[in-house]
Structure formats: structure tokens, C-alpha cells
Amino acid sequence: MSDTPNRGFSTLSLHAGATPDPATGARNTPIYQSSSFVFKSAEHAANLFGLKEVGYIYSRLTNPTISALQGRIAALEGGAGAVCCSSGHAAQLLALFPLMSPGKNVVASTRLYGGTLTQFTHTIKRFGWEAKFVDFDDAQAVENAIDENTRAVFCESIANPGGYITDLDAISAISDKAGLPLIVDNTTATPYLCNPIKHGATLVVHSATKYLTGNGSVTGGVVVDSGKFDWKASDKFPSLSQPEPAYHGLVFADTFGPMAFTFHGIAIGLRDLGMTMNPQGAHYTLMGIETLSLRMREHVKNAITIASWLEKNEHVEEVTYAGLPSSPYHDRVARICPNGASGLFTVALKGGYDACIKLIENLELFSHVANLGDAKSLIIHPASTTHSQLTEAEQIKAGAAPNLVRISIGIEDSDDLIADLEQALSK
Ligand SMILES: *Cc1c(COP(=O)(O)O)cnc(C)c1O
């Protein structure tokens, strides 16, 4: 499929990265539930280990089911290659790992998934890395935060939990000027709604746990590389531009060109960090992606209907959905995510914290879970859960103030969702 780049999104969702199984003709991509693969000869084995030939060795590195998924997501994002891994958080580490070293920093948006804020604030410090958080609506602040130790710029296209839309064109202009890769978490938007690479992103990361799989059955992650960044333009990225001792002095940027980051992600990242996706998980995500465009259209349609209804409700103070004309981010929708602003937003209630808890406890169709992007509608109170590690000031900056709930609109009949919200709000 890689030689047919002009196919449409829905066609690629069903076909990219896979052909009927060459061994059996199986139409659906089989689950290759095997940890290792038999070498054809001693020479074949040596070539695979030396990265002189591409093939399957051991499933911590590569596996045919996972390769199909990698090809599919790379095609949907318009990237050169992709590496799947065990979760969205693993994808973030896998993306940063080749770029960072002790003393280096990533300039990151204040509006991120709560778990990412925690990972970047506390955990990455143990590697000697640091995150510098700034408001990505303030381009000058982003530019000012970049220093000689910065190695990446990180944001979400549509930011969890508030559904804010990042001006990727403005941010990529800044990262380009600084000679730095821009990493965009495209989990909430999915490639159906937004293509960060078209707006200048170097790397795109996903939690495949969310809309990509779409039914809340697995955790998974992926790093997609645009293949466009010149790793040799400066001395900032020695893992990619300098000889690699573990592969007899091979230089990834020279040997693999636009696939350098992808090969590095597998041959060093998965090999040594080991946060591998499993073939069964890849199978569920492949199945989910088959219906991605259908689902996203329904998520967007329902989200507009329900956000508009909520905005007029007497108990509601504010709805943050960028799909609403009242949103300050509304004019970015057409440019950054032309197929819609996804199905995720927050609702601030006049009754504050207590009203949020009451709403959640009285809803019947909406499930109270720490997840989003499921075909089923979900709700959570971020301040006491996903964003509870933050101070109240940080919660407000992240769009997760104590008086709001985050809603992930599913693809149920919108009348039923409104009826459920109506009965719960009236209590
Ligand atoms: C869920 C999520 C993550 C983390 O993904 P996991 O699969 O839970 O590790 C990262 N970013 C965003 C935007 C998310 O919604």
C-alpha cells in the first residue's frame, strides 16, 4: 500500500500496512502470537542483527501484526514510519528518548493530559531531563522558553481535557526556526480530524488506547515520524547523527535517511526500554482503525449537538468545546482540524465541585471512567482524578479546574445522551 499514497482516508484505514496474509491468504491480518521467528540461515540471522537486512527476529523488536499496524498509522498520519509500543505514555518516552540526555529539556504546553503533566514534571527528572511548561497560545513565551539545552517542543493538537486547539502552524514556525523537532500528541484529534505533519510536526504520538482503537479494550501507543527532520543539521541529536557503538558504528541518519527515527525507535528504543505492544493488542487496534472515519464523524456530530444543548442549560456556567461558535478556539477548527473538533470537552457547573460529583453519580448512560475516545460516552471529574497530582493553580492552567467535568461524547443516539444529562442535571 505504501506505493499508493493517493488513496482516501477510509480506504487507507482498511488497507494500509497489510495485504492478505502471504502464508495463508487469511483476509484479516492474523495475530502472530509468536515471540521469535526462525532464521533462514546463519547469515540471515547475522544480517538481521546487524541491521543489514529487515525482518523479524524477536517480538520485543518487531512482529508482523504490529508491523501492519505501524504501516497503517504511518499512512494515516502521512509519516515515513511508525513504531508501536505498550501505551501512550510509553510513546512519549520513546519519542523523547533519542533526543534527550541528562541536562536537556523539552518545552511543553501547560495544556496536556494530566498523566503527561505528571510524567513530564516528576518522572522524567529521574533521567536528568526537564520540562519547561509554557502557555502555547503565547508564541513569544514559547520562543523565550527555548534555550541551548532544549531538544524538543511538545504539545497536543486538540488538548485534553478542555478541547483547546493548538495553533500548530505558529508553533512549528518557532520550532523550525530553533532547529528543534516538534512532537504533537494527536490522541484527541486522531489523523481523521488533524494531520500535525501537514502543519509542521516532526513526530506525532498517540495513545492508541483512545479513539484509534475506539472501544476501550486495550492500551497502546505509537510514535509516527514525518521523516522530514534533518538530524545532522546540528550537533544536538548525536543518537541519530553520530556513530552508534551498539551497531558497530552505524549512523542512523546516514543508513536509514527518512526512516532513521523509526529504525532507532525499534533497534534501540524497544530493544533496550522494552515497552513493546503485544500482537493481540495490535489486532484490536487494527480492527478499531477500520471504522475510525465513521466513528469520528459521529463523535463530532454528537459533540456539537450535546455541547450546544449544555451551553444553554441553566445549571451550566461554561462549555469549552471548540466546535461551538462561542469558543475562542472556534476559528482554528477549519485550519487545524477541518473535519471537526473531536468529542471531548469540559463543562463547568454553576454548583461547583459538589454539583460535578452529583452529576457524575446520577448519570446512567455515561460511564464514570478514566478514559476517553470510547464509542461509549464517558465522564470524569479531572480535578479529583486525572489531574489530582497538580496544585489547584496548575489544574486551572491545564483546563481542569475543580468546578468542571470532562465529557467524552460517544456515538450513542444523541437524544438518549441529552435525556440522561437532563435527568442528572435536574437532581
Ligand atoms: C490517555 C492519553 C495519554 C496516555 O496514554 P496511555 O495509553 O493511557 O498511556 C497521553 N495523551 C493523551 C492526550 C491521552 O488522552
PDBQT file of the ligand as one rigid body, heavy atoms in Angstrom, charges set to zero:
ROOT
HETATM    1  C1  LIG A 501      -4.544   8.779  27.542  1.00  0.00    +0.000 C 
HETATM    2  C2  LIG A 501      -3.647   9.777  26.994  1.00  0.00    +0.000 A 
HETATM    3  C3  LIG A 501      -2.264   9.626  27.066  1.00  0.00    +0.000 A 
HETATM    4  C4  LIG A 501      -1.622   8.443  27.751  1.00  0.00    +0.000 C 
HETATM    5  O1  LIG A 501      -1.927   7.273  27.072  1.00  0.00    +0.000 OA
HETATM    6  P1  LIG A 501      -1.989   5.835  27.786  1.00  0.00    +0.000 P 
HETATM    7  O2  LIG A 501      -2.323   4.917  26.665  1.00  0.00    +0.000 OA
HETATM    8  O3  LIG A 501      -3.035   5.923  28.842  1.00  0.00    +0.000 OA
HETATM    9  O4  LIG A 501      -0.632   5.612  28.357  1.00  0.00    +0.000 OA
HETATM   10  C5  LIG A 501      -1.472  10.597  26.502  1.00  0.00    +0.000 A 
HETATM   11  N1  LIG A 501      -2.001  11.679  25.905  1.00  0.00    +0.000 NA
HETATM   12  C6  LIG A 501      -3.330  11.858  25.812  1.00  0.00    +0.000 A 
HETATM   13  C7  LIG A 501      -3.851  13.067  25.132  1.00  0.00    +0.000 C 
HETATM   14  C8  LIG A 501      -4.198  10.930  26.359  1.00  0.00    +0.000 A 
HETATM   15  O5  LIG A 501      -5.515  11.120  26.267  1.00  0.00    +0.000 OA
ENDROOT
TORSDOF 0
